[in-house]
Amino acid sequence: MDYLQTKGRIFDIQRYSVHDGPGIRTIVFLKGCVLRCRWCCNPESQEYKIQTMKVLGEDKVIGRDVTVEEMIQVVEQDRPYYRRSGGGLTLSGGESLCQPEFARDLLRAAKERGINTALESMACAPFEVIEEILPYLDLYLMDMKHTNPAKHKEFTGRPNDLMMENARKVALSGKCKLIIRVPVIPTFNATVEEIQGIASFANTLPGVEQLHLLPYHRLGQDKYTGLGREYLMDGILPPTAEEMNTLKRAAEAVSSLHVQIGG
C-alpha cells in the first residue's frame, strides 16, 4: 500500500460538482501546467510552486502538499452521491500530467474502491506517462484547442503536435472513454472553419462519440489581479448563445459526433 503515501500538490477541491464527468463528482485540482493559455481561468494553477494570491483584499496561500491517502479519504466521503448519480472523482488543474505519479496513484486508489474516475487534461506529456494512467481511468476529457500548430503556440505557448498524437494513441488504446472538449475562444478558434477543423479531426478518432464546446468566460479575470499579472484577454467578450449554436451546427455538419455546448 506504499502508493497511498505518494505526495502531490493541489490548490483546490470542489465537491458536489455536476460538471467534468457524469453524475455528482469531487474534483481535485492539481498544481502545475506546461501551457500558458491566454484565457486560463485558473492562473493560480500554472506554477507548481506554492503562491500567495490576493482574494478580496486578503492574502491567500495557493497550494498545499497532500498524500493519496489524505485525498482518497476526502473523495470517499461522498460515495453515496457517486453511487446514486453515477459520479466519482475527476482530476483537473493545471495539467494533472505534470504530477504523473500522484495522478496515477490517486486514480488507482479510487478505482480500487469502486469509484468512477475521470481526468481533465490537455495530454501534453509523453505518451508513456499517459499509458501508466489509462488502466485506472474510466473517462478522459481531453482538451483540443486548435488544429494549427503555429496558432496554438501563439496563444498557449506550445504547438499542438504532441497533444493530437496522444489523442489518437489514447483513442486507439481503447482503454477508456474519450471525449474531446474545445474551449471556444474569440480571436483564437471561434470561427466555423476552425471548429470544423477540430470536429473533423475528432471524428477520425476510433471510439470517440462526443464533442463538447465550452464557451469562453471571464470568471477567472480577478485572479490575475490577485497574482499581480496582466489579463491578456481583457476586452474580449464571451461568445453569444447564437454564436455557440452556429458553431455547434458547423461541427455537426462535418462529423457524426454528438456535439453539445458545455460539459
KERO-837110 format. One record per residue (C-alpha): residue number from 0; residue in one letter; z, x, y. Coordinates in Angstrom, 3 decimals. Layout:
num=NUM residu=a w=Z u=X v=Y
...
! end
This chain:
num=0 residu=m w=0.000 u=0.000 v=0.000
num=1 residu=d w=-0.388 u=3.010 v=2.307
num=2 residu=y w=-3.249 u=1.282 v=4.092
num=3 residu=l w=-0.731 u=-1.109 v=5.669
num=4 residu=q w=0.551 u=1.849 v=7.715
num=5 residu=t w=-2.863 u=2.592 v=9.240
num=6 residu=k w=-2.430 u=2.634 v=13.003
num=7 residu=g w=-4.666 u=1.142 v=15.645
num=8 residu=r w=-4.643 u=0.413 v=19.361
num=9 residu=i w=-5.027 u=-3.156 v=20.596
num=10 residu=f w=-4.914 u=-4.751 v=24.028
num=11 residu=d w=-4.601 u=-8.450 v=23.258
num=12 residu=i w=-4.065 u=-11.083 v=20.560
num=13 residu=q w=-5.418 u=-14.587 v=21.009
num=14 residu=r w=-4.072 u=-17.271 v=18.688
num=15 residu=y w=-5.380 u=-20.804 v=18.098
num=16 residu=s w=-8.912 u=-19.877 v=19.192
num=17 residu=v w=-11.808 u=-22.161 v=18.242
num=18 residu=h w=-14.449 u=-19.569 v=19.129
num=19 residu=d w=-15.698 u=-16.375 v=17.451
num=20 residu=g w=-15.881 u=-17.744 v=13.956
num=21 residu=p w=-15.265 u=-21.010 v=12.079
num=22 residu=g w=-12.093 u=-23.070 v=12.381
num=23 residu=i w=-8.930 u=-22.050 v=14.188
num=24 residu=r w=-8.707 u=-18.283 v=14.472
num=25 residu=t w=-6.478 u=-15.415 v=15.506
num=26 residu=i w=-8.490 u=-12.860 v=17.477
num=27 residu=v w=-7.224 u=-9.273 v=17.646
num=28 residu=f w=-8.816 u=-7.261 v=20.454
num=29 residu=l w=-9.177 u=-3.525 v=19.796
num=30 residu=k w=-9.294 u=-0.830 v=22.473
num=31 residu=g w=-12.326 u=1.399 v=22.935
num=32 residu=c w=-16.078 u=0.925 v=23.340
num=33 residu=v w=-19.135 u=3.186 v=23.371
num=34 residu=l w=-21.136 u=0.890 v=25.672
num=35 residu=r w=-20.672 u=0.209 v=29.374
num=36 residu=c w=-22.325 u=-3.182 v=29.785
num=37 residu=r w=-22.540 u=-4.132 v=33.442
num=38 residu=w w=-21.315 u=-7.671 v=32.748
num=39 residu=c w=-18.443 u=-6.784 v=30.397
num=40 residu=c w=-15.708 u=-9.430 v=30.691
num=41 residu=n w=-13.111 u=-7.125 v=29.093
num=42 residu=p w=-13.444 u=-3.886 v=31.077
num=43 residu=e w=-9.881 u=-3.004 v=30.093
num=44 residu=s w=-11.194 u=-2.639 v=26.539
num=45 residu=q w=-13.691 u=0.108 v=27.304
num=46 residu=e w=-11.322 u=3.082 v=27.463
num=47 residu=y w=-9.354 u=3.882 v=24.324
num=48 residu=k w=-6.514 u=5.300 v=26.408
num=49 residu=i w=-3.612 u=3.093 v=27.473
num=50 residu=q w=-4.124 u=1.970 v=31.065
num=51 residu=t w=-2.394 u=0.173 v=33.909
num=52 residu=m w=-4.173 u=-2.785 v=35.484
num=53 residu=k w=-3.099 u=-4.888 v=38.470
num=54 residu=v w=-2.684 u=-8.519 v=37.417
num=55 residu=l w=-1.586 u=-10.974 v=40.118
num=56 residu=g w=-0.297 u=-8.052 v=42.152
num=57 residu=e w=1.825 u=-6.625 v=39.332
num=58 residu=d w=1.157 u=-3.567 v=37.166
num=59 residu=k w=0.368 u=-4.493 v=33.572
num=60 residu=v w=0.164 u=-1.935 v=30.759
num=61 residu=i w=-3.054 u=-2.426 v=28.786
num=62 residu=g w=-2.951 u=-1.172 v=25.224
num=63 residu=r w=-0.329 u=-0.693 v=22.529
num=64 residu=d w=-0.247 u=1.012 v=19.168
num=65 residu=v w=0.394 u=-1.085 v=16.085
num=66 residu=t w=0.134 u=-0.831 v=12.304
num=67 residu=v w=-1.896 u=-3.013 v=9.975
num=68 residu=e w=1.383 u=-4.320 v=8.572
num=69 residu=e w=2.554 u=-5.482 v=12.009
num=70 residu=m w=-0.735 u=-7.202 v=12.752
num=71 residu=i w=-1.105 u=-8.964 v=9.409
num=72 residu=q w=2.380 u=-10.417 v=9.866
num=73 residu=v w=1.219 u=-11.955 v=13.151
num=74 residu=v w=-2.000 u=-13.223 v=11.569
num=75 residu=e w=-0.160 u=-14.809 v=8.635
num=76 residu=q w=1.979 u=-16.924 v=10.968
num=77 residu=d w=-0.955 u=-19.290 v=11.432
num=78 residu=r w=-2.005 u=-19.543 v=7.797
num=79 residu=p w=-1.521 u=-23.381 v=7.730
num=80 residu=y w=-4.043 u=-23.733 v=10.580
num=81 residu=y w=-6.555 u=-21.498 v=8.795
num=82 residu=r w=-6.216 u=-23.471 v=5.576
num=83 residu=r w=-6.766 u=-26.857 v=7.225
num=84 residu=s w=-9.601 u=-25.742 v=9.530
num=85 residu=g w=-11.370 u=-23.028 v=7.543
num=86 residu=g w=-10.315 u=-20.470 v=10.154
num=87 residu=g w=-8.937 u=-16.968 v=9.893
num=88 residu=l w=-8.898 u=-13.535 v=11.521
num=89 residu=t w=-11.525 u=-12.206 v=13.933
num=90 residu=l w=-11.623 u=-8.636 v=15.222
num=91 residu=s w=-13.064 u=-8.154 v=18.691
num=92 residu=g w=-12.890 u=-5.645 v=21.519
num=93 residu=g w=-14.207 u=-3.463 v=22.928
num=94 residu=e w=-16.102 u=-2.369 v=19.873
num=95 residu=s w=-13.964 u=-2.594 v=16.732
num=96 residu=l w=-16.062 u=0.079 v=15.032
num=97 residu=c w=-14.581 u=2.655 v=17.429
num=98 residu=q w=-11.429 u=2.323 v=15.272
num=99 residu=p w=-13.100 u=2.039 v=11.861
num=100 residu=e w=-10.108 u=2.834 v=9.613
num=101 residu=f w=-7.848 u=0.337 v=11.385
num=102 residu=a w=-10.565 u=-2.342 v=11.449
num=103 residu=r w=-11.324 u=-1.832 v=7.760
num=104 residu=d w=-7.693 u=-1.888 v=6.670
num=105 residu=l w=-6.735 u=-4.918 v=8.770
num=106 residu=l w=-9.694 u=-6.861 v=7.379
num=107 residu=r w=-8.717 u=-5.718 v=3.892
num=108 residu=a w=-5.148 u=-6.957 v=4.385
num=109 residu=a w=-6.442 u=-10.359 v=5.459
num=110 residu=k w=-8.889 u=-10.643 v=2.560
num=111 residu=e w=-6.230 u=-9.690 v=0.024
num=112 residu=r w=-4.133 u=-12.574 v=1.388
num=113 residu=g w=-6.991 u=-15.056 v=1.104
num=114 residu=i w=-7.651 u=-15.227 v=4.848
num=115 residu=n w=-11.216 u=-15.617 v=6.140
num=116 residu=t w=-12.420 u=-12.591 v=8.137
num=117 residu=a w=-14.912 u=-12.098 v=10.956
num=118 residu=l w=-15.994 u=-9.184 v=13.114
num=119 residu=e w=-17.489 u=-9.422 v=16.592
num=120 residu=s w=-19.397 u=-6.178 v=17.122
num=121 residu=m w=-22.484 u=-4.506 v=18.585
num=122 residu=a w=-22.978 u=-2.474 v=15.379
num=123 residu=c w=-23.076 u=0.688 v=17.472
num=124 residu=a w=-21.866 u=3.092 v=14.786
num=125 residu=p w=-23.321 u=4.965 v=11.816
num=126 residu=f w=-24.121 u=2.525 v=9.021
num=127 residu=e w=-21.766 u=4.450 v=6.725
num=128 residu=v w=-18.912 u=3.214 v=8.937
num=129 residu=i w=-20.095 u=-0.393 v=8.734
num=130 residu=e w=-20.658 u=-0.105 v=4.988
num=131 residu=e w=-16.958 u=0.587 v=4.407
num=132 residu=i w=-16.012 u=-2.615 v=6.242
num=133 residu=l w=-18.507 u=-5.006 v=4.638
num=134 residu=p w=-16.538 u=-5.591 v=1.384
num=135 residu=y w=-13.723 u=-7.114 v=3.451
num=136 residu=l w=-15.894 u=-9.155 v=5.801
num=137 residu=d w=-16.939 u=-12.804 v=5.495
num=138 residu=l w=-18.801 u=-13.123 v=8.801
num=139 residu=y w=-20.453 u=-10.542 v=11.056
num=140 residu=l w=-21.005 u=-11.842 v=14.605
num=141 residu=m w=-23.447 u=-9.226 v=15.802
num=142 residu=d w=-24.364 u=-8.874 v=19.468
num=143 residu=m w=-28.025 u=-8.297 v=20.166
num=144 residu=k w=-28.724 u=-7.831 v=23.842
num=145 residu=h w=-32.376 u=-6.791 v=24.144
num=146 residu=t w=-35.326 u=-5.516 v=22.122
num=147 residu=n w=-36.414 u=-2.970 v=24.753
num=148 residu=p w=-34.562 u=0.352 v=24.282
num=149 residu=a w=-35.060 u=1.534 v=27.881
num=150 residu=k w=-33.796 u=-1.670 v=29.481
num=151 residu=h w=-30.920 u=-1.815 v=27.011
num=152 residu=k w=-29.894 u=1.709 v=28.014
num=153 residu=e w=-30.233 u=0.923 v=31.736
num=154 residu=f w=-27.775 u=-1.980 v=31.537
num=155 residu=t w=-25.404 u=-0.810 v=28.760
num=156 residu=g w=-25.565 u=2.988 v=28.798
num=157 residu=r w=-27.220 u=3.350 v=25.381
num=158 residu=p w=-30.539 u=2.430 v=23.745
num=159 residu=n w=-30.571 u=-0.238 v=21.047
num=160 residu=d w=-32.345 u=1.546 v=18.171
num=161 residu=l w=-29.221 u=2.113 v=16.071
num=162 residu=m w=-27.988 u=-1.449 v=16.523
num=163 residu=m w=-31.281 u=-3.024 v=15.494
num=164 residu=e w=-31.499 u=-0.732 v=12.486
num=165 residu=n w=-27.943 u=-1.656 v=11.489
num=166 residu=a w=-28.697 u=-5.364 v=11.885
num=167 residu=r w=-31.439 u=-5.043 v=9.300
num=168 residu=k w=-29.237 u=-2.995 v=6.947
num=169 residu=v w=-26.363 u=-5.480 v=7.148
num=170 residu=a w=-28.769 u=-8.366 v=6.506
num=171 residu=l w=-30.359 u=-6.572 v=3.547
num=172 residu=s w=-26.950 u=-5.790 v=2.045
num=173 residu=g w=-26.240 u=-9.492 v=1.562
num=174 residu=k w=-22.513 u=-8.720 v=1.564
num=175 residu=c w=-21.517 u=-11.091 v=4.363
num=176 residu=k w=-22.886 u=-13.865 v=6.510
num=177 residu=l w=-24.647 u=-12.506 v=9.606
num=178 residu=i w=-25.041 u=-14.428 v=12.870
num=179 residu=i w=-26.923 u=-12.910 v=15.799
num=180 residu=r w=-25.386 u=-13.566 v=19.213
num=181 residu=v w=-27.100 u=-12.956 v=22.527
num=182 residu=p w=-25.221 u=-12.676 v=25.830
num=183 residu=v w=-27.670 u=-14.294 v=28.259
num=184 residu=i w=-27.535 u=-12.176 v=31.412
num=185 residu=p w=-29.605 u=-12.943 v=34.543
num=186 residu=t w=-31.566 u=-9.856 v=35.740
num=187 residu=f w=-31.281 u=-8.384 v=32.221
num=188 residu=n w=-32.554 u=-10.669 v=29.477
num=189 residu=a w=-32.540 u=-14.267 v=30.747
num=190 residu=t w=-36.300 u=-14.866 v=30.543
num=191 residu=v w=-38.261 u=-16.817 v=27.987
num=192 residu=e w=-40.140 u=-13.685 v=26.890
num=193 residu=e w=-37.013 u=-11.584 v=26.400
num=194 residu=i w=-35.081 u=-14.249 v=24.496
num=195 residu=q w=-38.124 u=-14.929 v=22.341
num=196 residu=g w=-38.329 u=-11.223 v=21.556
num=197 residu=i w=-34.754 u=-11.253 v=20.247
num=198 residu=a w=-35.270 u=-14.523 v=18.352
num=199 residu=s w=-38.436 u=-13.189 v=16.723
num=200 residu=f w=-36.606 u=-10.082 v=15.553
num=201 residu=a w=-33.604 u=-12.069 v=14.286
num=202 residu=n w=-35.979 u=-14.338 v=12.388
num=203 residu=t w=-37.137 u=-11.339 v=10.306
num=204 residu=l w=-33.608 u=-10.540 v=9.091
num=205 residu=p w=-33.039 u=-11.715 v=5.496
num=206 residu=g w=-30.420 u=-14.448 v=5.232
num=207 residu=v w=-29.899 u=-14.875 v=8.985
num=208 residu=e w=-29.982 u=-18.571 v=9.847
num=209 residu=q w=-28.243 u=-18.817 v=13.218
num=210 residu=l w=-28.787 u=-17.502 v=16.737
num=211 residu=h w=-26.111 u=-18.094 v=19.363
num=212 residu=l w=-26.972 u=-17.871 v=23.057
num=213 residu=l w=-23.853 u=-17.039 v=25.089
num=214 residu=p w=-24.258 u=-17.753 v=28.817
num=215 residu=y w=-23.066 u=-15.081 v=31.246
num=216 residu=h w=-19.830 u=-15.874 v=33.086
num=217 residu=r w=-17.733 u=-14.089 v=35.686
num=218 residu=l w=-14.266 u=-14.734 v=34.248
num=219 residu=g w=-13.545 u=-11.005 v=33.956
num=220 residu=q w=-14.528 u=-10.105 v=37.520
num=221 residu=d w=-10.954 u=-9.830 v=38.831
num=222 residu=k w=-10.150 u=-7.292 v=36.125
num=223 residu=y w=-12.470 u=-4.781 v=37.774
num=224 residu=t w=-10.468 u=-5.055 v=40.993
num=225 residu=g w=-7.280 u=-4.628 v=38.968
num=226 residu=l w=-8.678 u=-1.446 v=37.448
num=227 residu=g w=-9.961 u=-0.142 v=40.788
num=228 residu=r w=-13.572 u=-0.416 v=39.635
num=229 residu=e w=-16.705 u=-1.877 v=41.162
num=230 residu=y w=-18.131 u=-5.026 v=39.577
num=231 residu=l w=-21.819 u=-4.251 v=39.203
num=232 residu=m w=-22.868 u=-7.875 v=38.693
num=233 residu=d w=-21.452 u=-9.087 v=41.995
num=234 residu=g w=-23.597 u=-11.889 v=43.391
num=235 residu=i w=-25.278 u=-12.677 v=40.056
num=236 residu=l w=-24.882 u=-16.372 v=39.205
num=237 residu=p w=-24.439 u=-17.690 v=35.651
num=238 residu=p w=-27.471 u=-19.447 v=34.162
num=239 residu=t w=-27.548 u=-23.206 v=34.638
num=240 residu=a w=-27.395 u=-25.660 v=31.742
num=241 residu=e w=-31.079 u=-26.419 v=32.309
num=242 residu=e w=-31.983 u=-22.716 v=32.138
num=243 residu=m w=-29.970 u=-22.277 v=28.933
num=244 residu=n w=-31.699 u=-25.260 v=27.327
num=245 residu=t w=-35.084 u=-23.819 v=28.287
num=246 residu=l w=-34.162 u=-20.539 v=26.560
num=247 residu=k w=-32.870 u=-22.422 v=23.527
num=248 residu=r w=-36.166 u=-24.263 v=23.141
num=249 residu=a w=-38.058 u=-20.994 v=23.641
num=250 residu=a w=-36.094 u=-19.294 v=20.828
num=251 residu=e w=-36.673 u=-22.281 v=18.534
num=252 residu=a w=-40.410 u=-22.158 v=19.237
num=253 residu=v w=-40.790 u=-18.675 v=17.718
num=254 residu=s w=-38.246 u=-18.841 v=14.883
num=255 residu=s w=-36.884 u=-21.031 v=12.111
num=256 residu=l w=-33.315 u=-20.262 v=13.174
num=257 residu=h w=-30.690 u=-22.790 v=14.157
num=258 residu=v w=-30.225 u=-21.957 v=17.834
num=259 residu=q w=-27.112 u=-23.036 v=19.682
num=260 residu=i w=-25.650 u=-22.470 v=23.121
num=261 residu=g w=-22.179 u=-20.938 v=22.869
num=262 residu=g w=-20.409 u=-19.749 v=19.777
! end
